[in-house]
């Protein structure tokens, strides 16, 4: 009964490959996010979706494409992976009526 | 634009000693403030939050934080640290309205010595 779940937890892949990370929340929240945590542990927002609609798209290469098939899911697809994409990616969800965001366990992506 | 500063990259505290982690924020309106903790290899867990009312808020695991508007600060405290508190601590600012995201500080790594 995990609130926000991400798969996979670890992902090792070669440069140039395309990969996806899946996220699901069972909290009934309206808004979902993708954050990137770099090697220095800095967390930065990448995307925000509300009810399947893209709300926030920070300065992220267009190789990154989020997709929200329904408001409980927000997947992240990455094309043509580069070494610099190596990071931990966190999915989160939040309800507009509440304040805190709930985070998944993270996906550690390593590009070799 | 909102921002959060955590001036200490890492702090070492003896087990049983008190702890204070500093957080300063910049935000144009009344901020909503959060402290999250991240244990190695884990996701982020909410420790506590402030959005209105009493400026001293209590959280889980014996943590508390005090909102000081005049100093734009939201420092995290614990009277007696346990070895299991060793982790990365993040302060964040956001708003409850609209589609506001959380802006995080760069984190403070807490090391606990025996």
Interface residues (C-beta under 8 A of the other chain):
Chain A: X4 X31 X33 X40 X41 X42 X43 X44 X45 X48 X50 X55 X56 X90 X92 X96 X98 X99 X100 X101 X102 X103 X104 X105 X106
Chain B: X32 X34 X36 X38 X42 X43 X44 X45 X46 X49 X51 X88 X90 X94 X96 X97 X98 X99 X101 X102 X103 X104 X106 X107 X109
